[in-house]
Amino acid sequence: MKAIVISQPGEAEVLQLQEVDDPIIKEDEVLIKVEATALNRADTLQRKGFYPPPKGASPYLGLECSGIVEAVGKNVSRWKIGDQVCALLSGGGYAEKVAVPAGQVLPIPPGVSLKDAASLPEVACTVWSTVFMTSRLLRGETLLVHGGSSGIGTFAIQIAKHQGARVFITAGSEEKLAVCKDLGADVCINYKTEDFVARVKEETDGKGVDVILDSIGAPYFQRNLESLNLDGRLFIIGTMGGAVTQLDFRSLFAKRLTVQAAGLRNRSPENKAVIVSEVEKIVWPAIAAGKVKPVIFKYLPLSGAAEAHQLLESSKHIGKILLTP
């Protein structure tokens, strides 16, 4: 099969399309002929040599895909050859075929094309596991999402609104703010021209929000704590702005704050299967009902992976960028 190979750690041009061996499936895995895969920020970190795949995972990039089941392991009962599916991966999506544990495979949601379904597994599992399973955002509470126009952000806005939350977002242009507003965000803050802490306090009568989903990290850490309500929960899923900061513990005590952080890729297959099951049970019906829709910015061929990475790193996109073998 063909796959994108990293010739050496570096900038986007190190991504090369090459002939490689087909994956060999284990007894509890399915082999998917890839229709599309979606880019994630983690892909750019792996390309630079900072985010190696978990032990035993595919060496190739790609944390989600859609496609058609081509083979099933002998212990797999749910999926059959020919099924149209999408899947959460530990790697391997930037290829014509990928092997994946059966518990990380999902049916295509009604109303979504096979190609567009590639944009859903990683964002759905990330947002559901962090904002809802761990931070337990409730109906009537408030959520702040940094990077509201990203793949994570556009999905988080929609599912949080569907679950009855009031949604705040930050983004860096009027175009991005407008898209977030159209998706249902209640308060849209331009982080380049506004102080998000002040705006959050203004919009919540000085209380702050209940949950924050943050991918920026260090430069936002203290300001995030200042933006939280009593019993507020901060969930950090990235360090795009930096990974090291200082903390005055006293800022946690008075408001009984909780600070959490987690990645999705290095979780065990068993843990991922629990998340995927919840997503199928609770999130997929919202997608089928048209309450949550994929937001696709651009489709590129697999051979255009370098161009896709450059686009992702420019932050000019809104929503997801897809590659199609």
Backbone bond lengths (Angstrom), bond angles and torsions (degrees), N, CA, C in turn:
res aa  C-N    CA-C-N  psi(-1)  N-CA   C-N-CA  omega(-1)  CA-C   N-CA-C  phi
1 M - - - 1.463 - - 1.530 108.84 -
2 K 1.326 116.18 168.49 1.459 121.77 173.64 1.523 109.65 -99.74
3 A 1.336 115.80 144.46 1.464 121.77 178.44 1.522 108.18 -150.47
4 I 1.320 115.14 158.52 1.456 120.80 174.23 1.530 108.71 -83.11
5 V 1.306 115.90 124.29 1.460 122.61 -178.11 1.529 108.73 -113.51
6 I 1.331 115.96 141.12 1.467 121.37 175.68 1.529 107.22 -89.44
7 S 1.334 117.26 108.40 1.462 120.41 -176.11 1.528 111.39 -65.04
8 Q 1.334 116.57 -36.31 1.460 123.16 173.55 1.527 105.75 -166.33
9 P 1.333 119.14 154.28 1.461 119.78 -179.93 1.528 111.45 -57.48
10 G 1.336 116.61 137.15 1.455 118.11 -179.16 1.504 113.10 167.60
11 E 1.326 115.53 -155.60 1.460 121.89 -178.43 1.531 109.96 -77.89
12 A 1.320 116.27 -179.55 1.466 121.31 -169.19 1.529 113.75 -57.62
13 E 1.341 117.10 -30.13 1.466 119.13 -175.76 1.532 113.43 -67.50
14 V 1.338 118.92 -9.31 1.472 120.08 177.67 1.527 111.64 -75.88
15 L 1.333 117.80 -8.34 1.466 121.33 -179.90 1.526 109.54 -80.95
16 Q 1.339 116.41 122.37 1.464 121.05 -176.12 1.521 110.65 -132.73
17 L 1.316 115.63 138.29 1.465 121.37 177.55 1.525 108.89 -83.75
18 Q 1.340 116.55 121.90 1.469 120.79 -176.59 1.525 110.86 -137.77
19 E 1.323 115.31 161.26 1.470 121.80 171.14 1.524 108.75 -78.85
20 V 1.325 116.96 129.13 1.467 122.17 178.52 1.521 108.63 -135.80
21 D 1.325 115.84 171.98 1.464 120.06 178.51 1.531 110.66 -71.34
22 D 1.333 115.79 146.12 1.465 120.15 173.36 1.527 110.21 -63.83
23 P 1.344 118.52 148.05 1.465 119.64 174.77 1.531 111.10 -68.05
24 I 1.316 115.83 149.97 1.474 121.84 175.85 1.521 107.63 -107.01
25 I 1.336 117.34 123.39 1.463 119.34 -175.81 1.529 111.51 -84.57
26 K 1.337 114.12 147.61 1.463 121.84 174.57 1.520 109.24 -88.61
27 E 1.338 116.13 177.02 1.461 120.76 -174.07 1.530 113.35 -63.23
28 D 1.349 116.24 -27.49 1.473 119.40 -177.16 1.527 111.96 -107.13
29 E 1.338 116.68 21.74 1.467 120.50 -176.98 1.519 111.77 -118.06
30 V 1.333 114.69 163.33 1.457 121.26 170.74 1.521 108.46 -120.37
31 L 1.320 116.16 152.40 1.464 122.30 175.43 1.516 107.50 -103.22
32 I 1.346 115.91 123.66 1.462 121.17 -178.28 1.520 109.41 -110.16
33 K 1.334 116.06 129.11 1.463 121.44 168.97 1.529 106.00 -81.24
34 V 1.321 116.23 114.47 1.465 120.98 -167.46 1.527 111.51 -74.51
35 E 1.329 114.99 127.28 1.465 122.14 171.99 1.527 110.31 -89.09
36 A 1.338 115.97 -40.53 1.463 121.07 179.04 1.517 109.25 -159.88
37 T 1.327 115.70 156.09 1.461 122.09 172.48 1.522 106.95 -133.69
38 A 1.317 117.47 156.53 1.463 120.83 -177.69 1.521 110.33 -116.89
39 L 1.335 115.68 148.55 1.465 120.28 178.29 1.519 111.25 -80.35
40 N 1.342 115.23 147.75 1.455 122.84 172.15 1.529 108.07 -136.77
41 R 1.335 116.38 154.53 1.467 120.51 -179.04 1.527 111.63 -56.37
42 A 1.328 116.77 -32.65 1.461 119.90 179.09 1.527 111.81 -59.11
43 D 1.336 117.14 -29.67 1.468 120.64 179.12 1.531 110.67 -61.96
44 T 1.329 116.65 -39.69 1.467 119.58 -179.10 1.527 110.90 -69.28
45 L 1.332 116.70 -33.52 1.467 120.10 177.09 1.526 110.54 -68.10
46 Q 1.329 117.09 -41.68 1.466 119.98 178.20 1.530 110.39 -64.12
47 R 1.325 116.26 -40.60 1.475 120.43 178.63 1.524 111.46 -58.20
48 K 1.343 116.65 -35.53 1.461 121.47 -178.66 1.529 112.82 -84.52
49 G 1.334 116.98 -4.20 1.458 120.88 177.60 1.515 114.65 92.04
50 F 1.350 117.19 11.51 1.461 120.61 -175.43 1.533 114.10 -99.80
51 Y 1.337 118.19 -6.59 1.470 119.55 -171.98 1.531 109.35 -143.69
52 P 1.337 116.85 73.05 1.465 119.49 -176.67 1.524 111.95 -65.51
53 P 1.324 117.31 152.39 1.462 119.46 179.08 1.523 111.07 -67.63
54 P 1.337 116.93 153.62 1.471 119.81 176.95 1.530 110.67 -60.20
55 K 1.316 115.52 157.37 1.464 120.94 179.45 1.524 110.49 -55.92
56 G 1.317 115.91 128.40 1.456 121.14 177.93 1.518 114.78 88.39
57 A 1.336 117.52 -8.87 1.466 120.86 -179.24 1.523 110.62 -81.99
58 S 1.308 116.13 163.72 1.458 121.43 175.63 1.528 110.24 -57.88
59 P 1.337 117.50 140.90 1.469 119.90 177.80 1.526 112.88 -76.51
60 Y 1.324 116.86 -10.17 1.464 120.50 -174.93 1.526 110.80 -87.63
61 L 1.321 116.08 157.78 1.452 122.09 179.22 1.533 111.36 -70.02
62 G 1.336 115.40 165.67 1.467 119.95 172.11 1.510 112.79 113.88
63 L 1.348 115.87 109.23 1.470 121.16 -174.11 1.525 113.34 -104.20
64 E 1.321 117.39 4.91 1.467 120.72 176.79 1.519 108.30 -161.53
65 C 1.317 115.85 156.93 1.462 119.55 178.83 1.515 109.84 -160.51
66 S 1.329 114.54 169.47 1.460 121.74 166.54 1.518 107.34 -130.86
67 G 1.331 116.13 159.70 1.455 118.69 179.45 1.513 112.25 167.78
68 I 1.316 115.12 -160.24 1.466 122.03 -175.80 1.526 109.52 -120.26
69 V 1.323 116.16 132.90 1.460 121.13 -179.34 1.537 109.38 -65.47
70 E 1.339 114.98 125.20 1.464 120.70 -177.40 1.524 112.30 -106.47
71 A 1.339 115.79 -25.19 1.470 120.11 177.78 1.521 108.38 -158.85
72 V 1.352 116.23 155.25 1.474 120.45 178.90 1.524 109.64 -132.48
73 G 1.325 115.84 143.52 1.455 120.60 175.16 1.514 111.38 -69.72
74 K 1.329 116.21 161.77 1.475 119.84 -171.75 1.529 112.74 -68.49
75 N 1.332 118.30 -19.13 1.463 120.86 178.66 1.530 113.47 -93.55
76 V 1.319 116.67 3.79 1.466 120.72 -177.92 1.529 109.43 -94.05
77 S 1.339 115.89 124.55 1.461 119.37 -178.09 1.531 113.22 -112.06
78 R 1.340 117.27 -30.58 1.468 118.84 -173.84 1.523 113.23 -72.81
79 W 1.332 116.69 -40.76 1.464 120.28 -171.32 1.518 111.66 -97.86
80 K 1.338 115.32 144.63 1.456 121.52 -178.32 1.525 109.31 -126.35
81 I 1.319 116.10 155.97 1.467 121.12 176.49 1.528 108.90 -57.87
82 G 1.317 115.85 131.60 1.461 121.01 -178.74 1.521 114.67 99.30
83 D 1.336 117.44 -13.28 1.469 120.23 178.65 1.528 110.45 -63.96
84 Q 1.329 115.94 139.26 1.459 121.47 172.63 1.526 108.59 -90.48
85 V 1.340 116.37 124.60 1.470 120.83 -171.29 1.532 110.67 -142.73
86 C 1.328 114.65 168.44 1.465 121.20 164.17 1.523 106.54 -131.45
87 A 1.328 117.63 165.23 1.461 118.69 -171.08 1.519 112.11 -153.76
88 L 1.338 114.20 148.56 1.463 123.44 170.76 1.521 107.20 -89.51
89 L 1.335 116.88 125.84 1.458 121.50 -173.99 1.524 111.58 -115.99
90 S 1.336 115.98 157.14 1.468 121.23 167.94 1.521 110.86 -92.04
91 G 1.319 115.84 -3.48 1.457 123.78 -179.37 1.516 108.95 156.24
92 G 1.340 116.62 167.64 1.452 120.91 171.98 1.507 116.76 100.62
93 G 1.326 118.74 2.49 1.455 120.50 -177.11 1.517 114.77 -72.17
94 Y 1.354 117.27 -26.31 1.466 120.43 -179.49 1.527 109.16 -81.61
95 A 1.315 116.48 61.03 1.455 121.68 -175.95 1.517 109.37 -158.63
96 E 1.314 116.08 169.97 1.472 119.74 179.33 1.520 112.29 -78.46
97 K 1.341 117.07 -23.01 1.467 121.57 178.75 1.519 109.10 -142.77
98 V 1.339 116.54 151.14 1.459 120.13 177.39 1.532 109.69 -148.13
99 A 1.325 115.81 142.46 1.466 121.92 174.82 1.519 108.81 -97.16
100 V 1.331 116.75 138.17 1.467 120.25 -176.12 1.528 109.71 -147.49
101 P 1.342 117.74 141.39 1.465 120.01 175.42 1.528 111.13 -56.45
102 A 1.329 116.32 138.91 1.464 120.99 -175.09 1.525 112.52 -58.82
103 G 1.338 117.39 -30.12 1.458 121.07 -179.40 1.511 114.38 -71.70
104 Q 1.334 117.77 -8.40 1.459 122.12 179.37 1.529 112.10 -106.24
105 V 1.320 115.45 12.84 1.464 121.41 -179.07 1.529 109.14 -103.18
106 L 1.324 115.72 140.36 1.464 122.72 -178.95 1.521 110.13 -127.25
107 P 1.335 117.66 150.26 1.461 119.25 171.71 1.524 109.84 -70.48
108 I 1.312 117.29 160.34 1.469 120.77 175.07 1.532 107.63 -72.83
109 P 1.336 118.01 126.42 1.468 118.56 179.70 1.526 111.22 -63.35
110 P 1.329 117.98 141.50 1.469 120.05 176.96 1.522 111.00 -55.87
111 G 1.334 115.73 137.44 1.459 120.31 178.29 1.509 114.87 89.05
112 V 1.331 117.45 -4.03 1.468 121.72 179.53 1.532 108.38 -112.60
113 S 1.334 117.29 135.62 1.465 120.13 179.27 1.518 110.26 -71.06
114 L 1.332 115.61 158.27 1.463 120.72 179.15 1.523 110.28 -57.76
115 K 1.331 117.23 -42.19 1.465 120.64 -179.24 1.531 111.00 -65.07
116 D 1.335 117.51 -49.71 1.463 121.14 -175.37 1.525 112.87 -66.67
117 A 1.327 117.00 -24.40 1.470 120.42 179.61 1.516 112.41 -61.67
118 A 1.342 117.58 -19.94 1.466 120.71 177.86 1.527 111.85 -62.98
119 S 1.326 117.29 -20.09 1.468 121.11 -177.13 1.519 113.12 -82.98
120 L 1.335 118.38 -3.81 1.466 120.41 -168.56 1.532 117.12 -99.65
121 P 1.331 121.18 -41.75 1.473 118.88 -168.07 1.527 115.19 -58.81
122 E 1.315 118.86 -46.85 1.462 120.71 -175.52 1.528 111.18 -68.01
123 V 1.326 117.50 -46.14 1.469 118.78 -179.49 1.517 111.72 -68.67
124 A 1.324 117.19 -40.81 1.463 120.15 -179.33 1.527 110.98 -63.58
125 C 1.330 116.34 -44.87 1.469 119.92 -178.60 1.524 111.59 -70.49
126 T 1.340 116.55 -36.82 1.466 120.03 178.03 1.523 110.75 -65.11
127 V 1.317 116.73 -52.54 1.468 120.22 -176.57 1.520 111.07 -65.72
128 W 1.326 117.57 -43.94 1.465 118.85 -177.20 1.531 111.21 -65.88
129 S 1.344 117.04 -42.46 1.472 119.66 -176.50 1.523 112.02 -70.14
130 T 1.334 117.86 -32.29 1.463 120.39 -176.58 1.526 112.26 -88.29
131 V 1.316 116.18 -56.04 1.466 120.69 -173.28 1.526 112.12 -73.79
132 F 1.319 117.51 -35.78 1.467 120.08 -173.23 1.523 113.83 -106.26
133 M 1.328 118.59 -51.42 1.465 119.65 -177.39 1.528 111.80 -68.94
134 T 1.344 117.52 -39.08 1.471 120.71 -176.08 1.525 112.29 -98.24
135 S 1.336 117.62 -53.02 1.465 120.29 -178.47 1.527 112.90 -81.00
136 R 1.313 116.93 -13.60 1.471 122.65 171.96 1.530 113.11 55.04
137 L 1.319 115.47 49.96 1.461 120.23 174.87 1.524 109.37 -60.94
138 L 1.333 116.06 129.25 1.462 121.73 -175.66 1.523 111.33 -109.16
139 R 1.318 115.88 158.80 1.464 121.32 173.61 1.533 108.90 -54.88
140 G 1.314 116.61 133.46 1.460 120.92 179.53 1.513 114.28 90.70
141 E 1.349 117.86 -11.10 1.462 121.05 177.09 1.522 110.26 -85.41
142 T 1.355 115.27 175.07 1.463 120.90 -178.26 1.523 110.40 -116.25
143 L 1.338 115.51 140.87 1.461 123.07 179.56 1.518 109.01 -124.50
144 L 1.336 117.10 132.56 1.465 122.94 171.13 1.524 108.53 -109.68
145 V 1.317 116.85 125.07 1.470 122.89 177.92 1.522 108.69 -115.23
146 H 1.325 116.89 118.75 1.466 120.20 173.81 1.529 108.83 -81.84
147 G 1.330 116.06 136.18 1.465 119.34 -175.58 1.514 110.88 76.07
148 G 1.324 115.99 52.29 1.462 120.50 -174.52 1.514 114.55 -63.38
149 S 1.343 117.74 -21.83 1.464 120.01 -178.12 1.524 113.30 -91.67
150 S 1.319 117.30 -0.62 1.475 121.02 178.69 1.529 110.40 -73.74
151 G 1.318 115.97 175.33 1.462 119.52 174.80 1.514 111.62 -58.67
152 I 1.333 116.02 -47.44 1.462 121.21 176.61 1.528 110.39 -60.54
153 G 1.335 116.15 -47.13 1.450 120.77 -175.45 1.516 113.82 -63.82
154 T 1.333 116.71 -46.89 1.468 119.47 -178.61 1.522 111.43 -63.33
155 F 1.331 116.41 -33.67 1.461 119.40 177.41 1.528 110.81 -73.78
156 A 1.340 116.61 -44.00 1.464 121.46 -177.85 1.523 111.68 -60.48
157 I 1.338 116.88 -41.29 1.463 120.14 178.12 1.525 110.10 -55.89
158 Q 1.315 116.09 -49.97 1.465 120.84 -173.24 1.526 112.95 -67.33
159 I 1.330 116.86 -45.70 1.467 118.38 -176.29 1.525 110.71 -73.28
160 A 1.338 117.80 -34.39 1.469 120.22 178.03 1.522 110.85 -67.23
161 K 1.331 116.99 -40.56 1.464 119.74 175.96 1.524 110.69 -62.87
162 H 1.324 116.24 -43.05 1.467 120.74 178.95 1.525 110.88 -60.97
163 Q 1.327 117.05 -33.34 1.471 121.47 -179.61 1.532 112.21 -84.66
164 G 1.328 116.82 1.13 1.460 119.87 172.79 1.512 116.10 92.50
165 A 1.339 117.45 19.32 1.466 120.92 178.93 1.527 110.05 -93.47
166 R 1.330 115.31 160.81 1.460 122.33 170.19 1.524 106.35 -95.14
167 V 1.342 117.31 128.84 1.468 121.02 -169.33 1.527 111.65 -114.10
168 F 1.334 115.26 127.50 1.461 124.48 172.43 1.531 107.28 -108.39
169 I 1.323 117.43 143.22 1.472 119.67 175.09 1.518 109.92 -137.12
170 T 1.336 115.80 157.19 1.456 121.54 166.63 1.526 108.30 -115.43
171 A 1.330 115.53 145.07 1.460 121.71 175.15 1.527 107.45 -156.34
172 G 1.344 116.54 167.59 1.452 119.75 -168.88 1.505 117.37 -108.43
173 S 1.346 118.38 10.71 1.465 119.58 177.17 1.515 109.00 -152.10
174 E 1.334 115.76 158.69 1.466 119.89 179.59 1.525 110.64 -65.64
175 E 1.331 117.24 -34.03 1.470 120.25 177.65 1.527 110.43 -62.49
176 K 1.325 116.56 -45.65 1.462 120.07 -179.78 1.525 111.47 -66.27
177 L 1.336 116.92 -39.58 1.463 120.40 177.89 1.524 110.53 -61.89
178 A 1.331 116.88 -39.53 1.470 120.94 -179.45 1.523 111.61 -64.71
179 V 1.344 116.27 -41.34 1.465 119.68 178.28 1.528 110.14 -63.12
180 C 1.326 116.70 -43.93 1.468 120.74 179.57 1.525 110.98 -61.98
181 K 1.326 116.28 -39.46 1.467 121.05 177.27 1.522 110.23 -61.44
182 D 1.330 116.42 -44.73 1.466 121.27 179.60 1.529 111.80 -63.02
183 L 1.328 116.47 -31.12 1.468 120.57 179.40 1.534 112.10 -77.75
184 G 1.326 116.79 -11.72 1.457 119.43 176.09 1.512 116.31 121.90
185 A 1.344 117.97 -1.18 1.465 119.47 -179.95 1.528 110.12 -61.66
186 D 1.323 116.30 135.83 1.463 121.29 -176.98 1.521 112.48 -84.77
187 V 1.334 117.12 -38.14 1.460 122.20 -178.25 1.521 107.98 -129.95
188 C 1.340 116.42 117.72 1.470 121.66 -176.06 1.527 108.72 -113.77
189 I 1.329 116.59 120.71 1.463 122.58 -171.68 1.523 109.91 -116.22
190 N 1.320 117.31 124.33 1.464 121.78 175.74 1.534 107.53 -83.69
191 Y 1.327 116.07 106.07 1.464 119.45 -174.76 1.534 112.90 -67.49
192 K 1.326 116.66 -14.91 1.471 119.75 179.22 1.531 112.14 -80.66
193 T 1.328 116.24 -24.31 1.473 119.48 -176.07 1.519 113.45 -120.48
194 E 1.348 117.58 -10.11 1.463 120.95 -177.60 1.518 111.12 -127.23
195 D 1.325 116.71 152.28 1.463 122.74 170.74 1.522 107.55 -86.77
196 F 1.334 116.65 111.17 1.465 118.28 -174.26 1.528 112.47 -64.44
197 V 1.329 117.37 -30.34 1.465 119.62 179.18 1.531 110.05 -63.11
198 A 1.313 116.22 -48.00 1.465 120.71 -179.46 1.522 111.56 -62.48
199 R 1.339 115.94 -41.34 1.469 119.50 -179.24 1.528 111.05 -67.30
200 V 1.316 117.31 -40.28 1.470 120.72 177.62 1.526 110.12 -61.30
201 K 1.335 116.62 -46.69 1.463 120.44 179.68 1.532 110.66 -61.19
202 E 1.331 115.48 -41.62 1.469 120.26 -179.73 1.527 111.38 -62.28
203 E 1.328 116.36 -41.10 1.469 121.15 -175.14 1.530 112.97 -80.92
204 T 1.324 117.47 -11.07 1.477 120.64 -177.60 1.523 111.95 -120.63
205 D 1.328 116.88 21.37 1.476 121.43 -178.87 1.518 111.70 54.90
206 G 1.329 115.84 38.30 1.451 121.14 175.74 1.514 115.72 83.01
207 K 1.333 117.83 -2.23 1.472 120.72 -174.53 1.526 113.01 -80.91
208 G 1.310 117.35 -43.65 1.455 121.32 -173.40 1.517 111.75 100.89
209 V 1.330 115.94 173.21 1.469 121.61 -179.17 1.529 110.42 -91.89
210 D 1.325 115.09 163.99 1.469 119.88 -176.43 1.527 113.09 -86.64
211 V 1.331 116.66 -36.40 1.470 121.05 -178.14 1.525 108.51 -136.86
212 I 1.337 116.28 139.72 1.467 122.14 173.45 1.524 108.61 -124.05
213 L 1.331 116.34 131.38 1.465 122.74 172.99 1.526 107.12 -107.60
214 D 1.333 116.37 115.96 1.464 120.93 -169.80 1.524 111.94 -126.94
215 S 1.328 115.72 131.68 1.469 120.80 175.44 1.529 111.28 -115.44
216 I 1.327 118.02 5.95 1.467 121.85 -176.16 1.528 111.42 -88.42
217 G 1.336 116.93 -41.92 1.457 120.15 175.84 1.512 114.25 88.36
218 A 1.330 116.49 -129.70 1.464 123.74 -166.55 1.528 115.69 -49.31
219 P 1.346 119.97 -52.63 1.466 118.36 -173.81 1.528 114.33 -67.55
220 Y 1.327 117.13 -18.21 1.465 120.64 179.80 1.526 113.11 -99.74
221 F 1.337 117.69 -6.54 1.462 120.12 -167.99 1.529 112.70 -58.57
222 Q 1.317 117.49 -57.01 1.468 120.17 -177.39 1.525 111.16 -65.26
223 R 1.322 116.07 -38.19 1.467 119.80 179.18 1.520 111.53 -67.00
224 N 1.327 116.80 -33.94 1.459 119.68 174.74 1.531 111.06 -62.74
225 L 1.329 116.40 -44.11 1.466 119.76 179.30 1.531 110.71 -60.54
226 E 1.330 116.00 -39.54 1.463 120.44 178.52 1.525 111.79 -66.42
227 S 1.326 117.18 -23.01 1.465 121.91 -175.77 1.523 113.09 -90.04
228 L 1.340 117.62 -2.92 1.462 120.76 -175.38 1.528 112.66 -91.62
229 N 1.307 114.50 147.98 1.466 124.54 175.49 1.533 109.67 -80.20
230 L 1.310 117.75 173.39 1.465 121.67 170.56 1.520 109.62 -52.57
231 D 1.319 117.21 137.34 1.476 123.05 -178.30 1.528 111.62 60.50
232 G 1.346 116.84 26.40 1.452 120.83 179.95 1.518 112.29 -70.62
233 R 1.349 114.99 154.48 1.468 121.85 -178.09 1.530 109.40 -125.79
234 L 1.321 115.51 122.66 1.464 121.95 174.50 1.515 108.29 -103.07
235 F 1.326 117.19 125.57 1.463 121.05 176.51 1.519 108.98 -118.53
236 I 1.340 116.16 119.23 1.463 122.76 -177.37 1.524 109.19 -101.94
237 I 1.339 115.87 123.54 1.473 119.94 -179.26 1.525 112.24 -118.81
238 G 1.339 117.51 4.42 1.454 119.58 179.86 1.514 111.20 -166.51
239 T 1.325 115.41 165.95 1.465 121.34 -179.15 1.532 109.40 -133.41
240 M 1.330 116.08 47.98 1.462 120.52 -177.35 1.527 112.04 -59.73
241 G 1.347 117.69 -29.08 1.447 121.01 -178.65 1.513 114.26 -96.42
242 G 1.332 117.31 -6.96 1.459 121.64 -177.96 1.516 110.99 141.95
243 A 1.352 115.55 154.90 1.459 120.74 -172.76 1.523 114.04 -111.94
244 V 1.325 118.96 -6.35 1.467 121.01 -174.65 1.528 109.43 -124.45
245 T 1.335 116.22 130.85 1.453 120.99 178.01 1.518 109.06 -150.70
246 Q 1.333 116.58 175.19 1.453 121.18 175.45 1.514 109.70 -107.98
247 L 1.331 116.15 151.84 1.459 121.61 -179.73 1.522 110.24 -128.91
248 D 1.326 115.88 128.44 1.457 121.83 168.47 1.531 106.23 -91.99
249 F 1.325 116.37 106.34 1.466 120.41 -174.18 1.528 112.96 -57.95
250 R 1.322 115.89 -24.33 1.460 118.70 -178.99 1.524 112.05 -62.80
251 S 1.332 115.83 -24.17 1.464 118.44 179.78 1.531 112.05 -70.29
252 L 1.328 117.17 -15.24 1.468 121.15 178.27 1.526 112.31 -87.94
253 F 1.326 116.20 -33.70 1.465 120.43 -169.35 1.523 114.34 -64.30
254 A 1.323 116.37 -53.02 1.465 119.96 -169.89 1.523 112.51 -61.12
255 K 1.339 116.15 -35.23 1.470 119.26 -177.10 1.538 112.71 -103.99
256 R 1.344 116.47 6.56 1.486 120.91 177.65 1.533 110.58 54.22
257 L 1.330 116.04 51.67 1.457 120.67 -174.42 1.526 112.57 -82.22
258 T 1.316 114.99 152.36 1.465 122.37 175.84 1.522 108.54 -119.26
259 V 1.338 116.66 128.95 1.463 122.05 176.13 1.527 108.08 -113.67
260 Q 1.328 115.96 125.95 1.466 121.19 -176.75 1.522 109.48 -131.29
261 A 1.306 115.68 156.20 1.466 120.45 175.84 1.519 108.65 -153.20
262 A 1.306 115.68 146.09 1.468 119.25 178.07 1.513 109.79 -167.27
263 G 1.317 115.63 153.35 1.452 122.64 168.35 1.514 108.46 -108.72
264 L 1.301 116.09 169.83 1.460 121.19 -179.83 1.528 111.43 -104.17
265 R 1.309 116.58 -35.85 1.459 121.36 -169.82 1.530 113.68 -61.76
266 N 1.335 117.09 -39.99 1.456 119.81 -173.33 1.525 114.21 -90.54
267 R 1.318 117.47 6.13 1.464 119.82 175.05 1.531 109.30 -68.69
268 S 1.318 116.20 158.63 1.469 120.51 179.87 1.527 109.73 -70.88
269 P 1.333 117.47 156.61 1.470 119.90 175.73 1.530 111.96 -56.45
270 E 1.333 116.60 -34.94 1.468 120.29 179.83 1.520 110.70 -65.20
271 N 1.341 115.97 -43.15 1.468 120.31 179.21 1.528 110.74 -66.70
272 K 1.319 116.44 -42.10 1.468 119.32 177.80 1.525 111.42 -62.54
273 A 1.325 116.51 -37.55 1.466 120.28 -179.65 1.530 111.15 -63.41
274 V 1.331 117.22 -36.28 1.472 121.15 177.49 1.528 109.77 -64.51
275 I 1.339 116.31 -45.18 1.465 120.59 179.22 1.523 110.55 -63.45
276 V 1.335 116.81 -46.73 1.469 121.64 -178.97 1.529 110.47 -60.31
277 S 1.326 116.82 -39.51 1.465 120.77 178.84 1.522 111.71 -62.82
278 E 1.328 116.63 -43.82 1.468 120.40 178.01 1.522 111.17 -64.71
279 V 1.320 116.08 -41.03 1.462 120.31 179.01 1.529 110.37 -60.72
280 E 1.312 116.63 -44.60 1.468 119.19 179.72 1.527 111.17 -64.24
281 K 1.319 115.89 -38.38 1.462 120.75 -176.22 1.532 112.50 -73.19
282 I 1.336 117.43 -38.14 1.470 120.96 -170.45 1.525 113.08 -110.50
283 V 1.337 117.32 -41.25 1.469 120.44 -175.47 1.523 111.58 -83.88
284 W 1.318 117.90 -41.77 1.470 120.46 -176.96 1.536 112.32 -58.16
285 P 1.334 120.87 -40.27 1.472 119.59 175.94 1.528 113.13 -61.38
286 A 1.336 117.13 -33.84 1.468 120.24 177.21 1.526 110.60 -66.35
287 I 1.336 116.43 -36.93 1.470 120.50 176.90 1.530 109.57 -69.43
288 A 1.329 116.42 -43.20 1.474 120.60 179.22 1.521 111.52 -60.85
289 A 1.341 116.21 -32.41 1.468 121.07 179.91 1.521 113.01 -82.52
290 G 1.354 117.29 -2.31 1.447 121.02 179.53 1.514 114.32 81.00
291 K 1.332 117.34 9.97 1.468 121.59 -179.92 1.531 111.53 -80.10
292 V 1.317 116.49 -24.40 1.465 122.41 177.22 1.531 107.25 -131.11
293 K 1.326 116.18 127.07 1.461 120.25 -177.00 1.531 110.54 -126.21
294 P 1.323 117.83 147.21 1.465 119.73 174.01 1.529 109.87 -62.19
295 V 1.327 115.80 141.04 1.469 120.60 174.43 1.523 106.59 -114.57
296 I 1.324 116.31 106.05 1.462 122.43 -174.96 1.526 109.06 -107.96
297 F 1.334 116.35 126.59 1.460 120.39 -179.89 1.524 111.25 -89.47
298 K 1.341 116.45 -44.59 1.462 118.74 -175.13 1.518 110.75 -159.37
299 Y 1.342 116.03 146.76 1.462 122.98 171.85 1.527 108.14 -108.01
300 L 1.324 115.90 134.47 1.456 120.92 175.97 1.523 108.46 -133.62
301 P 1.356 117.85 153.30 1.465 119.08 175.20 1.525 110.20 -70.03
302 L 1.322 116.19 158.33 1.464 120.67 178.93 1.528 111.24 -54.91
303 S 1.319 116.68 -35.22 1.468 120.62 178.69 1.523 112.09 -65.61
304 G 1.339 117.40 -15.04 1.458 121.73 178.84 1.521 112.96 -96.16
305 A 1.331 117.06 24.41 1.466 120.73 -177.52 1.530 112.06 -58.85
306 A 1.334 117.44 -39.49 1.471 119.90 -179.61 1.528 110.40 -62.97
307 E 1.329 116.54 -44.52 1.475 120.46 177.57 1.530 110.54 -61.76
308 A 1.331 116.23 -40.08 1.466 120.63 179.66 1.530 111.06 -62.98
309 H 1.332 116.88 -41.65 1.466 120.78 178.68 1.529 110.99 -64.89
310 Q 1.331 116.84 -40.13 1.460 120.01 178.17 1.523 110.69 -62.88
311 L 1.327 116.36 -39.01 1.464 120.90 178.28 1.528 110.56 -65.88
312 L 1.325 116.56 -44.50 1.468 120.39 179.20 1.526 110.67 -60.29
313 E 1.328 116.62 -44.63 1.460 120.62 -176.38 1.529 112.75 -73.39
314 S 1.329 117.20 -17.64 1.467 120.41 176.35 1.522 111.40 -76.37
315 S 1.341 116.12 -17.96 1.473 123.40 -177.09 1.530 112.43 59.91
316 K 1.313 116.89 24.45 1.470 120.22 176.86 1.532 112.33 -86.87
317 H 1.315 116.11 -7.77 1.470 120.15 -176.70 1.533 111.25 -84.52
318 I 1.316 114.87 162.01 1.462 122.66 172.29 1.517 107.03 -128.77
319 G 1.332 118.13 119.45 1.462 120.33 -176.15 1.520 111.81 86.72
320 K 1.317 116.56 -144.41 1.467 121.86 -169.60 1.529 111.64 -106.83
321 I 1.337 114.44 150.97 1.466 123.46 173.62 1.529 107.12 -111.45
322 L 1.346 116.88 128.46 1.458 121.41 -176.37 1.520 112.16 -113.34
323 L 1.339 115.26 145.16 1.456 122.97 173.10 1.524 108.70 -112.70
324 T 1.332 117.33 138.22 1.454 120.89 -179.88 1.527 110.18 -124.46
325 P 1.334 118.13 117.20 1.472 121.25 179.33 1.530 111.95 -58.02
